[in-house]
Amino acid sequence: MQRYRLHHNPLGNSLLHGLLGGTLSAAVLMWRGRKEASSAVAPINAPSHWIFGDEALRADRVSARHTLVGGVTHEASAVLWGTLYEWLRLRRMRPTASNAVTDAAAVAALAALVDFKLVPKRLTPGFEHRIGRQGLVWVYTSLACGLALGGWLALRDRR
């Protein structure tokens, strides 16, 4: 039985999935930050709290210290989840667009569980301090959409 193979490049696929999920969720973070915290960059700055502590959770302006570190941290985390997503996709005997969405939803749900229930406070995303529950649902939904889009593009490229 042939397993899912996309240009024999799982690393490239992991990056694709993660960067799409990270970019979409960062856009949603900025939208929700503007709406809920009066600062589009506040939720992007927040993930830098793993290095800079609570000061990052209060940062409302663009800065290399918080925005760059927070943005890179967010994207790196999304690539990690994209790697798990690719691992799941590689184990599918018959990958489809439908199970690409199901797999993406499962990975995003796991990401939320890990982010808010399993890691120490210092390693949480931090943006939960700047946006509310509804915003968090949007963020993790957009992560799932980005992962699924990457899965769909990988399937499409395979044909």
C-alpha positions in Angstrom: 0.0 0.0 0.0 1.3 3.4 -0.9 1.2 6.1 1.7 0.7 9.8 1.3 3.8 11.3 -0.4 4.0 14.9 -1.4 7.0 15.6 -3.5 8.8 13.5 -0.9 9.3 16.6 1.1 7.7 16.3 4.6 9.9 19.2 5.9 8.6 21.5 3.2 5.1 20.4 3.8 5.5 21.0 7.6 6.7 24.5 6.9 3.9 25.2 4.5 1.2 24.0 6.9 2.7 25.8 9.8 3.4 29.1 8.0 -0.1 29.2 6.6 -1.6 28.4 10.0 0.7 30.9 11.8 0.0 33.7 9.3 -3.7 33.3 9.3 -3.8 33.1 13.1 -1.5 36.1 13.4 -3.9 38.1 11.2 -6.8 37.1 13.4 -4.7 38.0 16.5 -4.2 41.5 15.1 -7.9 41.8 14.2 -9.0 40.7 17.7 -6.3 42.8 19.3 -7.5 45.9 17.6 -11.1 45.1 18.6 -10.5 44.0 22.1 -7.3 45.6 23.3 -7.2 48.8 21.1 -3.9 47.6 19.7 -3.4 45.2 16.8 0.1 44.3 18.0 -0.7 43.7 21.6 -1.5 40.0 21.1 1.5 39.6 18.8 3.7 41.1 21.5 2.3 38.8 24.2 4.1 35.6 23.2 7.4 37.2 24.0 6.5 36.9 27.7 8.3 33.6 27.8 11.5 35.7 27.6 10.5 39.2 28.9 7.9 38.3 31.5 4.8 40.3 32.3 6.1 43.4 30.6 5.4 41.8 27.2 1.8 41.2 28.2 1.3 45.0 28.6 3.2 46.0 25.4 0.9 47.8 23.0 3.3 49.3 20.5 5.5 47.8 17.7 9.0 47.0 19.0 11.8 44.6 18.0 11.9 43.5 21.6 8.3 42.3 21.8 6.7 42.3 18.3 9.6 40.6 16.5 10.2 38.1 19.3 6.4 37.5 19.8 5.8 37.1 16.1 8.7 34.7 15.6 7.6 32.7 18.7 4.0 32.5 17.3 5.2 31.4 13.9 7.6 28.9 15.3 4.9 27.4 17.4 2.6 27.2 14.4 5.4 25.4 12.4 5.6 22.9 15.3 1.9 22.2 15.0 2.3 22.1 11.2 4.9 19.3 11.7 2.5 17.3 13.8 -0.2 17.9 11.2 2.2 16.6 8.4 3.0 13.6 10.6 -0.7 12.8 10.8 -1.2 13.3 7.0 1.7 11.0 6.2 -0.1 8.2 8.2 -3.3 8.6 6.1 -3.7 5.7 3.7 -6.2 7.7 1.6 -5.7 11.4 2.2 -8.6 13.6 1.1 -9.7 17.2 1.5 -12.2 16.1 4.0 -9.8 14.3 6.3 -7.3 17.2 5.8 -9.9 19.4 7.6 -10.6 16.8 10.3 -6.9 16.4 10.9 -6.4 20.2 11.1 -9.3 20.6 13.5 -7.8 17.9 15.7 -4.3 19.4 15.7 -5.7 22.9 16.5 -7.8 21.5 19.4 -4.7 19.8 20.7 -2.7 23.0 20.4 -5.3 24.8 22.5 -5.3 22.1 25.1 -1.5 22.1 25.3 -1.3 25.9 25.3 -3.9 26.4 28.1 -3.9 23.3 30.2 -0.6 21.5 29.9 2.3 23.9 29.7 3.6 26.1 32.5 2.2 29.6 32.7 5.5 31.1 31.3 5.0 29.0 28.1 1.4 29.8 27.4 0.9 31.9 24.3 0.3 35.1 26.3 -2.3 36.5 23.9 -5.0 35.1 26.1 -4.2 38.1 28.4 -5.1 40.5 25.6 -8.1 38.9 23.9 -11.1 37.1 25.3 -12.5 33.6 24.8 -14.3 34.4 21.6 -11.1 35.8 20.1 -9.2 32.6 21.2 -11.8 30.5 19.4 -11.2 32.6 16.3 -7.4 32.2 16.6 -7.4 28.4 16.9 -10.0 28.1 14.2 -7.8 30.2 11.9 -4.9 27.9 12.8 -6.9 24.9 11.8 -7.9 26.7 8.5 -4.3 27.4 7.7 -3.3 23.8 8.4 -6.2 22.5 6.3 -5.3 24.9 3.4 -1.8 23.6 3.5 -3.1 20.0 3.5 -5.4 20.8 0.6 -2.5 22.5 -1.4 -0.3 19.5 -0.8 -3.0 17.1 -2.1 -3.6 19.3 -5.1 0.1 19.4 -5.9 0.3 15.6 -5.7 -2.0 15.1 -8.6 
